[in-house]
Amino acid sequence: MIESAERRWEPHTCAGCKTHFEVGYREPREGTALAAAEISCPECGKHKTVSIPKGAEKDLRVQREGEDVDEGAGD
């Protein structure tokens, strides 16, 4: 089940404004097929298509590189 998996963060760079950002998703079990997901640069909004495991698009997050990750823990 994807909800119990660790969040994986992959680095990306916007082709438009060159902002560095990360795309995060819950990593499903090995062997899951890949799917295409459209994301937007957090700075300029330029769209980019990335490959992620199928099913992970439901929990996709995009943030600027170096921003603190808020996973909701520690409340």
ZAFIZA-616399 format. One record per atom (N, C-alpha, C): residue in one letter; x, y, z. Coordinates in steps of 0.001 Angstrom, whole numbers, plus 500000, padded with zeros to 6 digits. Layout:
<atoms>
aXYZ
...
</atoms>
This chain:
<atoms>
m500847498814500000
m500000500000500000
m500889501244500000
i500598502212499181
i501443503387499001
i501507504256500262
e500428504374501029
e500400505273502187
e501465504942503221
s501871503667503335
s502828503288504360
s504281503381503886
a504487503652502621
a505838503704502066
a506498505045502382
e507829505049502330
e508591506280502515
e508389507206501316
r508482508513501563
r508386509473500464
r509755509588499797
r509760509462498492
r510983509599497704
r510975510981497063
w512110511676497118
w512241513003496521
w513237512946495369
e512821513420494203
e513691513434493029
e513935514881492600
p515200515239492357
p515521516611491947
p515192516863490477
h514725518072490191
h514421518509488827
h514832519970488688
t514996520426487449
t515286521822487151
t514298522295486098
c513717523454486316
c512770524028485361
c513509524452484093
a512988524077482937
a513591524462481655
a513379525950481369
g512366526551481999
g512070527957481756
g512891528914482608
c512774528804483928
c513406529774484831
c514638529216485550
k514946527941485333
k516118527272485919
k516032527061487432
t514836527188488001
t514651526920489426
t514856525434489694
h515563525135490783
h515752523751491204
h514619523402492162
f513976522272491927
f512893521836492795
f512899520322492888
e512093519813493815
e512019518377494036
e510587517905493880
v510444516702493363
v509140516067493225
v509137514882494176
g508152514842495065
g508077513776496058
g506808512965495926
y506932511672496216
y505789510768496172
y506082509571497064
r505021508905497493
r505173507682498284
r505611506575497343
e506672505924497703
e507266504907496837
e506568503564497038
p505883503076495998
p505216501777496115
p506227500640496041
r505742499432496202
r506638498270496160
r507314498141494798
e508421497435494770
e509199497242493541
e508352496572492472
g508676496870491228
g507997496236490115
g506746496955489655
t506433498103490246
t505261498862489839
t505554499557488517
a504602499518487599
a504760500159486288
a504877501668486445
l505513502314485478
l505658503773485499
l504476504438484809
a504188505655485238
a503136506476484652
a503687507881484455
a503078508639483564
a503468510031483335
a502573510934484182
a503191511939484788
a502440512924485576
a502903514317485170
e501966515234485035
e502314516614484697
e502409517417485982
i503531518127486128
i503756518980487292
i503993520404486810
s503981521340487745
s504262522743487427
s505422523226488272
c506290524035487678
c507393524632488411
c506818525481489549
p507344525346490774
p506831526133491893
p507166527622491778
e508077527989490883
e508461529390490716
e507680530070489594
c507737529494488371
c507134530171487217
c505882529485486679
g505607528268487131
g504404527564486703
g504535526785485401
k505721526786484792
k505930526051483541
k505673524565483787
h504958523942482863
h504603522531482996
h505734521626482539
k505814520466483194
k506821519459482866
k506191518093483130
t506502517129482290
t506020515769482493
t507146514939483093
v506827514214484168
v507801513368484834
v507262511939484901
s508152510983485001
s507770509577485165
s507831509217486638
i506746508632487115
i506659508189488505
i505969506825488519
p506080506079489613
p505383504797489687
p503863504998489612
k503195504116488886
k501741504194488753
k501091504148490131
g500158505040490367
g499485505156491656
g500074506245492533
a501327506623492297
a501983507652493113
a501466509048492786
e500815509222491625
e500324510546491234
e499257511072492190
k498653510206492982
k497635510622493957
k498247511368495143
d499546511186495352
d500218511773496513
d501451512577496093
l501409513165494929
l502544513884494364
l502689515263495011
r503925515628495366
r504216516958495923
r505384517574495184
v505332518890494997
v506410519630494343
v506820520755495279
q508126520892495520
q508614521977496376
q509971522450495901
r510266523712496179
r511586524258495833
r512660523495496585
e513798523327495962
e514918522637496593
e515310523372497869
g515498522631498935
g515920523227500192
g514788523646501108
e513527523621500637
e512400523953501510
e512225522831502518
d511785523184503722
d511521522176504733
d510332521339504306
v510452520035504488
v509395519114504149
v508467518989505341
d507165519184505140
d506184519032506200
d505398517755505928
e505754516699506640
e505095515413506457
e503917515263507398
g503646516268508244
g502535516188509178
g502879515491510468
a504097515075510654
a504508514379511871
a504949515386512932
g504888514976514165
g505388515803515258
g504387516805515788
d503112516632515432
d502083517554515934
d501797517321517386
</atoms>
